[in-house]
Amino acid sequence: MIEAIRRDLQTIEGIDGGLHPTVERAMRAVARQRFVPQELREYAFENRPLPIGREQTISQPTIVALMTQLLGVGAGDRVLEIGTGSGYQAAVLAEIGCEVISLEIIPELSERAAALLSALGYEQVRTIVADGYRGWPDEAPYDAIIVTAAAPQVPEALLEQLRPGAPLVIPVGRQSAPQELQVITVDDSGRRQTRSIIPVLFVPMVPDE
């Protein structure tokens, strides 16, 4: 799987040097098979997304590695994750040494991920049932924010919760239209810079009903 990730990242413009050693170590350390349903574990080492229930998926490992690398985070950084899902992305960030606050709007998924992450010893990950569109302002600003579902437009609340210059990594677009993985930063003066990375296909963000 790591070799496939390396090959994929080498083809993406702007990802200098391919897979970063820090990200590779984290990807190797996380047992992806623990984060997929029992009946799909034989496919856990394949470089593709898999369903986890409630019409949600665990992302393709290449995408997890890419988004992690785009965050540019290191040990001690505080990351807000929107969309806990299986907990796999949060575990990768925890392996790097990040403190992760992970929001999930579907209680069943949040509870399942919280139990698994705790069982695996990822105590620096905190899972919260909450609306990702609103972020988690109580503990802002964050050193990075990652969104693991596609938003039709960038939620302004998330940009407001970043420290100046910190990245928001987010897939943008509707499910029925092209989506783009974007990296967005806002500087001290409020100027926004957006970088488009690759076309992607994510499940949509679930709004709070």
VEXKE-396593 format. One line per 10 residues: number of its first residue (from 0); their letters; for each residue x negated, y negated, z of N, C-alpha, C. Coordinates in steps of 0.02 Angstrom, whole numbers, plus 50000, padded with zeros to 5 digits. Example, Ala and Ser with C-alpha at 12.3 -4.5 7.8 and 13.67 -1.06 7.14 Angstrom:
# residues 2
0> AS> 49340 50284 50390 49385 50225 50390 49340 50165 50390  49358 50112 50354 49316 50053 50357 49355 49998 50394
//
This chain:
# residues 209
0> MIEAIRRDLQ> 49959 50060 50000 50000 50000 50000 49957 49937 50000  49903 49936 50039 49860 49878 50042 49829 49863 49974  49810 49915 49938 49781 49904 49872 49832 49872 49825  49894 49892 49830 49947 49862 49789 49956 49789 49807  49954 49773 49871 49960 49704 49893 49903 49662 49866  49843 49689 49871 49784 49653 49845 49793 49637 49771  49813 49688 49732 49822 49678 49660 49874 49624 49646  49929 49627 49683 49983 49579 49672 49961 49508 49687  49927 49499 49743 49907 49431 49763 49855 49402 49716  49814 49444 49686 49764 49419 49639 49795 49389 49576
10> TIEGIDGGLH> 49858 49407 49563 49891 49382 49502 49929 49317 49515  49932 49294 49578 49972 49235 49595 49927 49173 49594  49945 49126 49553 49906 49065 49547 49905 49026 49613  49847 49004 49633 49840 48964 49694 49826 49005 49756  49826 49072 49750 49809 49114 49807 49735 49134 49800  49692 49088 49819 49620 49098 49808 49594 49156 49850  49557 49200 49818 49525 49255 49854 49570 49314 49867  49633 49312 49844 49677 49368 49854 49698 49375 49927  49702 49436 49951 49726 49450 50018 49675 49430 50071  49694 49385 50116 49649 49361 50168 49636 49417 50219
20> PTVERAMRAV> 49573 49424 50243 49557 49478 50290 49600 49477 50353  49617 49418 50379 49659 49415 50439 49728 49444 50426  49756 49427 50368 49822 49453 50350 49818 49528 50337  49765 49550 50304 49757 49622 50291 49754 49661 50356  49716 49636 50404 49711 49672 50468 49780 49677 50502  49818 49623 50499 49884 49624 50530 49931 49673 50494  49928 49673 50427 49971 49719 50389 49952 49791 50403  49889 49805 50410 49867 49874 50425 49888 49895 50495  49891 49846 50541 49904 49863 50611 49978 49877 50625  50023 49851 50584 50095 49859 50597 50120 49922 50561
30> ARQRFVPQEL> 50151 49965 50599 50179 50028 50572 50246 50013 50539  50246 50000 50474 50307 49980 50439 50363 50033 50446  50343 50097 50451 50394 50150 50454 50438 50143 50516  50412 50110 50568 50452 50101 50629 50509 50051 50619  50504 50010 50566 50552 49955 50556 50604 49971 50504  50603 50031 50476 50654 50050 50426 50697 50106 50456  50758 50114 50430 50802 50168 50455 50769 50236 50447  50784 50281 50493 50754 50348 50494 50758 50382 50426  50815 50376 50393 50825 50412 50331 50785 50383 50273  50753 50325 50283 50714 50294 50229 50639 50292 50245
40> REYAFENRPL> 50619 50324 50299 50549 50318 50320 50499 50347 50271  50522 50394 50230 50476 50422 50180 50456 50370 50128  50495 50316 50123 50481 50263 50074 50445 50203 50105  50431 50206 50169 50405 50148 50205 50337 50125 50180  50299 50170 50151 50232 50152 50128 50230 50131 50055  50290 50126 50025 50294 50101 49957 50301 50025 49958  50274 49993 49907 50272 49920 49905 50337 49893 49875  50391 49902 49913 50457 49878 49890 50502 49865 49949  50554 49823 49939 50601 49811 49994 50644 49872 50006  50672 49875 50067 50716 49931 50085 50774 49904 50126
50> PIGREQTISQ> 50834 49934 50119 50891 49911 50158 50884 49930 50232  50909 49886 50275 50907 49899 50348 50976 49896 50379  51028 49890 50337 51096 49884 50363 51121 49814 50363  51188 49806 50367 51221 49741 50368 51203 49699 50306  51191 49732 50250 51174 49700 50186 51109 49660 50190  51065 49680 50235 51000 49648 50243 50945 49697 50223  50884 49669 50212 50828 49711 50191 50765 49695 50231  50719 49743 50230 50650 49730 50251 50612 49713 50187  50577 49657 50187 50546 49633 50126 50491 49678 50100  50478 49671 50035 50421 49704 50004 50357 49684 50040
60> PTIVALMTQL> 50312 49730 50056 50250 49712 50091 50210 49656 50057  50208 49655 49990 50173 49601 49956 50201 49533 49976  50268 49528 49980 50299 49465 49998 50285 49446 50070  50286 49496 50114 50269 49483 50185 50198 49457 50191  50152 49489 50156 50082 49466 50158 50075 49396 50128  50108 49385 50072 50103 49319 50039 50130 49264 50084  50190 49274 50112 50219 49222 50153 50178 49210 50216  50151 49263 50244 50108 49256 50303 50046 49215 50285  50017 49231 50229 49957 49195 50207 49972 49121 50193  50029 49107 50164 50048 49038 50149 50058 48996 50213
70> LGVGAGDRVL> 50076 49029 50267 50084 48993 50331 50017 48966 50356  49963 49003 50343 49897 48981 50365 49889 48978 50440  49923 49022 50475 49922 49019 50549 49867 49063 50578  49852 49050 50641 49802 49089 50677 49824 49101 50748  49780 49132 50786 49795 49149 50856 49813 49086 50895  49868 49091 50933 49890 49035 50975 49940 48989 50942  49950 48994 50877 49998 48951 50843 50070 48973 50860  50115 48924 50862 50185 48937 50875 50224 48935 50810  50257 48990 50794 50293 48997 50731 50366 49009 50745  50408 48972 50709 50480 48984 50710 50497 49026 50648
80> EIGTGSGYQA> 50528 49083 50660 50550 49126 50605 50626 49123 50600  50651 49112 50540 50723 49112 50528 50740 49177 50492  50776 49221 50527 50794 49286 50498 50750 49341 50525  50765 49365 50586 50725 49418 50617 50729 49482 50576  50790 49499 50553 50799 49560 50515 50775 49621 50553  50729 49658 50525 50702 49718 50557 50652 49702 50611  50623 49642 50609 50569 49624 50656 50500 49633 50627  50496 49658 50565 50430 49674 50535 50387 49611 50525  50416 49559 50496 50377 49498 50485 50352 49469 50551  50395 49469 50602 50375 49444 50667 50317 49484 50696
90> AVLAEIGCEV> 50319 49550 50686 50265 49592 50711 50199 49576 50677  50200 49564 50612 50139 49546 50575 50111 49480 50603  50154 49431 50615 50131 49368 50644 50103 49378 50714  50135 49422 50753 50110 49436 50820 50041 49468 50819  50029 49510 50770 49963 49542 50763 49909 49491 50749  49927 49436 50717 49879 49382 50705 49865 49344 50769  49911 49349 50817 49903 49314 50881 49950 49256 50889  50000 49250 50846 50047 49195 50851 50099 49208 50905  50125 49154 50932 50185 49156 50973 50244 49145 50926  50292 49190 50925 50346 49188 50876 50414 49180 50911
100> ISLEIIPELS> 50451 49130 50890 50521 49125 50908 50561 49144 50846  50600 49197 50850 50633 49225 50791 50708 49222 50799  50741 49187 50752 50814 49178 50755 50848 49227 50707  50902 49256 50730 50941 49302 50688 51015 49291 50704  51054 49280 50652 51125 49265 50662 51168 49327 50673  51142 49386 50653 51180 49448 50661 51159 49481 50726  51201 49482 50777 51180 49507 50843 51154 49579 50841  51184 49622 50802 51162 49692 50798 51090 49697 50776  51070 49658 50726 51001 49661 50702 50954 49630 50753  50974 49575 50784 50932 49543 50834 50918 49589 50892
110> ERAAALLSAL> 50969 49623 50916 50961 49668 50974 50917 49728 50956  50927 49755 50896 50887 49812 50875 50814 49792 50867  50801 49735 50836 50733 49712 50827 50699 49696 50894  50737 49665 50939 50709 49647 51004 50687 49709 51042  50728 49761 51040 50711 49823 51075 50649 49856 51046  50645 49856 50979 50587 49887 50946 50523 49848 50958  50527 49782 50951 50468 49740 50961 50442 49747 51033  50487 49750 51081 50467 49760 51151 50435 49828 51161  50465 49880 51131 50437 49947 51138 50368 49953 51108  50354 49913 51056 50289 49914 51023 50239 49867 51056
120> GYEQVRTIVA> 50261 49831 51107 50214 49789 51145 50206 49718 51119  50251 49696 51075 50246 49628 51048 50283 49579 51093  50255 49568 51151 50288 49527 51202 50287 49453 51183  50244 49433 51137 50241 49362 51117 50293 49344 51064  50337 49392 51048 50393 49378 51003 50457 49372 51044  50492 49317 51035 50556 49307 51070 50611 49304 51018  50660 49347 51023 50716 49348 50976 50777 49315 51007  50811 49275 50965 50868 49236 50988 50923 49242 50935  50985 49254 50958 51042 49253 50912 51062 49180 50902  51052 49155 50841 51065 49084 50828 51071 49073 50753
130> DGYRGWPDEA> 51098 49015 50736 51106 48994 50666 51040 48965 50641  51010 48999 50592 50946 48978 50566 50947 48910 50531  51005 48890 50505 51009 48825 50472 50993 48768 50521  51007 48780 50585 50996 48728 50635 50927 48732 50667  50891 48788 50654 50827 48797 50685 50833 48805 50760  50780 48788 50795 50779 48793 50868 50743 48731 50895  50779 48674 50898 50746 48611 50915 50720 48608 50987  50746 48651 51031 50726 48647 51101 50650 48654 51111  50617 48691 51066 50545 48703 51075 50503 48677 51018  50532 48633 50977 50495 48600 50924 50447 48549 50954
140> PYDAIIVTAA> 50394 48530 50918 50378 48549 50849 50340 48615 50845  50343 48646 50786 50310 48710 50774 50250 48701 50728  50203 48747 50734 50144 48747 50691 50159 48774 50622  50216 48809 50615 50238 48834 50550 50309 48861 50559  50347 48860 50505 50413 48891 50503 50417 48935 50441  50443 48996 50451 50452 49043 50396 50525 49063 50393  50552 49064 50332 50622 49083 50322 50623 49145 50278  50656 49198 50302 50654 49262 50267 50719 49279 50232  50758 49226 50215 50818 49233 50174 50824 49170 50133  50858 49174 50077 50860 49118 50031 50913 49067 50051
150> APQVPEALLE> 50893 49004 50052 50940 48949 50065 50955 48913 49999  51017 48893 49988 51033 48857 49926 50997 48790 49920  50981 48761 49977 50939 48702 49980 50900 48703 50046  50848 48663 50049 50805 48664 50109 50842 48632 50168  50851 48668 50223 50884 48638 50282 50840 48582 50312  50868 48522 50314 50830 48465 50340 50811 48475 50413  50853 48511 50451 50838 48522 50522 50771 48558 50531  50755 48602 50485 50692 48639 50491 50632 48593 50479  50638 48549 50430 50583 48502 50417 50571 48456 50477  50625 48438 50510 50619 48394 50569 50586 48428 50628
160> QLRPGAPLVI> 50583 48494 50627 50556 48532 50684 50483 48554 50673  50453 48533 50618 50383 48547 50605 50339 48491 50633  50280 48509 50657 50232 48457 50671 50208 48428 50604  50184 48365 50602 50163 48335 50539 50110 48378 50504  50122 48391 50440 50074 48429 50400 50082 48504 50404  50124 48528 50449 50134 48601 50457 50179 48627 50401  50170 48690 50380 50209 48716 50323 50275 48748 50342  50324 48736 50298 50385 48775 50296 50381 48820 50235  50383 48885 50245 50381 48933 50190 50451 48962 50183  50483 48951 50125 50554 48966 50118 50572 48984 50046
170> PVGRQSAPQE> 50612 49036 50036 50641 49048 49970 50702 49003 49961  50705 48969 49904 50758 48920 49892 50796 48940 49829  50862 48942 49833 50904 48958 49776 50962 49002 49797  51013 49004 49756 51070 49046 49770 51058 49117 49746  51096 49164 49773 51086 49235 49756 51099 49247 49682  51146 49210 49652 51164 49220 49582 51122 49179 49534  51072 49143 49560 51031 49099 49518 50957 49112 49535  50911 49087 49493 50840 49096 49509 50822 49066 49577  50781 49101 49614 50756 49077 49678 50680 49065 49671  50655 49018 49709 50584 49003 49711 50558 49007 49782
180> LQVITVDDSG> 50500 49037 49791 50466 49034 49855 50429 48968 49857  50444 48927 49907 50414 48861 49912 50377 48852 49977  50326 48810 49975 50291 48787 50034 50301 48712 50038  50329 48689 50094 50346 48618 50101 50312 48590 50164  50281 48533 50156 50252 48498 50213 50277 48426 50214  50277 48397 50274 50296 48327 50282 50241 48293 50324  50213 48238 50298 50158 48207 50334 50184 48157 50386  50138 48122 50419 50156 48076 50473 50203 48021 50450  50197 48001 50387 50238 47946 50362 50304 47970 50333  50317 48036 50336 50380 48062 50311 50379 48083 50239
190> RRQTRSIIPV> 50321 48079 50206 50317 48099 50136 50316 48175 50131  50358 48201 50087 50366 48273 50079 50327 48297 50018  50293 48352 50028 50258 48384 49972 50284 48456 49965  50304 48474 49905 50332 48540 49892 50289 48576 49840  50271 48637 49856 50233 48678 49808 50273 48741 49794  50286 48754 49730 50321 48815 49710 50270 48869 49697  50283 48929 49724 50234 48983 49720 50253 49034 49666  50307 49071 49676 50328 49122 49628 50405 49128 49629  50434 49155 49576 50505 49172 49579 50514 49231 49627  50569 49231 49664 50583 49284 49713 50657 49302 49711
200> LFVPMVPDE> 50674 49356 49746 50744 49375 49754 50754 49397 49826  50787 49355 49865 50801 49368 49935 50876 49371 49946  50895 49406 49999 50965 49402 50021 50978 49330 50045  51041 49307 50041 51055 49238 50060 51055 49229 50136  51039 49168 50158 51047 49151 50228 51121 49155 50245  51135 49182 50304 51204 49191 50326 51223 49130 50368  51274 49092 50346 51294 49033 50386 51333 49052 50448  51331 49009 50498 51370 49020 50558 51444 49007 50543  51485 49058 50553 51556 49051 50539 51593 49016 50595
//
